[in-house]
């Protein structure tokens, strides 16, 4: 049975999430806003989600995380938390975020590495820095491969196919045992028969 979209989007999976500022304004070019975004991301880490990696770009945000509940709740904490604090602490008015967000559920180790690398190279590709190590608004608090994902080196196995193979092997062994009981001194080995002649 295939899980429902709601089940898939619940906790236990890791996601690559992207969200944009309203009108694609370069809000995070301003240091105080970028710094506040980092504070918000770190504030909910360990309670609302497990933060694996992030990059705060001038007009958008990429995050790799594992939600504690649903992915929507995690994004609400990030966007809502930033909006609340930016209005209260920095006196911002008006819209801050585009409605919604995009998410991609991480499938396996290869997918995990591809998205970590994307986060790492995003500031370089955007020509903000020449070396990603120089970009201040990026971090990898927990780059470890999350439990529950398929490792890169292990092929996915078809449990039903393995069960059929095991069942066939057992049936073959039983047939051999039955044949041996019926004719215990006969050999099917042609080389053994030829050597006796």
N, C-alpha and C positions, 0 to 999 in steps of 0.2 A: 504494500500500500504506500502510495506516495504521500509525504507529509504536506500539510496545507501551508500556504504562504505565511500565515501567522506563526505556525510552528517553526518554520525555517528562519524567520526573522527574530526569533526569541534568543535568549542567552545560550551560550555554549558554542557559538560560531564567532569567527573573527570577520570584521568588515573593513573594507577600504571605503571611506566616506569623503565626499567632496561637497562643500557648500560655498556659496558666493555672497559677497556683500551686495547690498541693494544698488542696482544700476551699475554694478561692477566698479564702484568707486574704489580708489586705491587707499582705502581707510587705514590699512596696516603699514603703509609707508611712514605713518606717524608713530614714532617710538612708543608713546604712552598707550596707544591703542594696541599695538603689537605686544607690548609687555603685559597689558591686562589680559589679552587673549591667552598668553602662556599661563598666567596665574589661574585663569578659569579652567583651562585644560588640566592643570596639575591638581587643582582643588578637588575635582570629582574623580580623579584617578584612584582606584581602589575601593570606591563606594558605588559610583554610577557605572563605571566601566574599568577595564584594565587597558591602559594606554600603552600601546606598543611603539608607535612612531607618529610624528606629526611634522608638518611644515606649514607655516603661516606665510602665505604669499601676499603681495600688496592688496589684491582684491578677492582672494579666495583662501580656502583652508582645505588641506588634505589630512586625514587622520586615519590611522590603522589602529583599530581597537576591538576589544571583546566586551560586549555589553553585559552588565549585571542582570538586566531584565531584557527589554526589547530594544532594538537599534533606534527606534523612534524616540524612546525615553532618553537614551544617551545623547542623541543629537539635540533634543530639547534642553537638556542640562547645559550643553556647550553653548548653543545659540542664545537660549533664554538667560543663562547665567551671565554671559557677556553683555547682553542688552541691558539687563537689570543694573549691573554694576557700572556700565558705561554711562547710563543715564543718571544714576545716583551719584557716582564718584567723579565723573568727568563732565557732567552737564550736557551730554549729547541729547539732541532732539531729532525726531523723525525716524524713518525706517533705517534699520541697520543691515538686515539680511534679506536676500531674495527668499521668497517662500519656497519651502521644500529643500530637498537635498538629493544627491545621488548616492547609492551604495552598491557595493559589489561584495558578495559573500566569498571569502577566500576558500578555495577548493582543496588545495594541497600545498606541499612544500614549494613546488616550482612557482605557483601562483603567489604564495607568500613572499618569496624572494623577488619576484618581478615587481610587486607593489612597494616593497621596501626600497628597492633600487629606484623606482619612479619618484618616491618621496625625496630620496637623496639627490637625484639629478635635477629635480624641478627648478631650483633656483639657478642652476647652471644653464639649463635649457632656456630659461627666461632672461638670461644674460644679466642677472642681478649680481652674480659673483663668478669668478673664474674657477674657483674650487669650492665645492659644497661644504668643506670643513670651515670655511670662512663665513658661512651664513648663520647669523645669530638666532634666527627664528625657526629653527629646526631642531628636533631631538628624537632620540631613540631610547626611551626609558626602559623598554623591555623587548628587545629584538628576538628573544628566544622563540623558537618554534612552538606554537601553542598546542597543548594536548588536545587530542580529538581530530586533528588534521592528519591527512595521509602524508607520511614522509615522502620525500622525493625518491629515495632509493627503493622503496617497497612498491611492487606492482600491485594494483588492485586485484583481488582474487574474487572469482565467481564461486561463492559458497555452494550454490546448487550444483554447479558443474563438478566441484570437488566431491560433493556428497555422492553424485552419480558415479564418478570414477571409483570412489571407495567402495560403493555398493557393488559395482561390476567386478572389482578386484576380489572382493570377498566371495562373490558367486563363483568366480573362476577357481579360487582356492578350494572351495567346497566341492566343485566338480572334479578337481584333480584328486582330492581325498577319496571321493566316492569311486573313482576309476581305479585308484590304487588298492582299495579294499576288494574290488571285484577281481582283479588280476594282480596280486601282490608281487609275482615274480616275473612279470613281463616288462620289457623295456621298450620305449619308443625311440631310444637313441640308436640311430642307424650305425654310427661309428662303433658302438659297443658290439653290435651284432656282427659287423664285418670283421672285427679283430678276433672273434671267436672262431671264424671259419678258416 
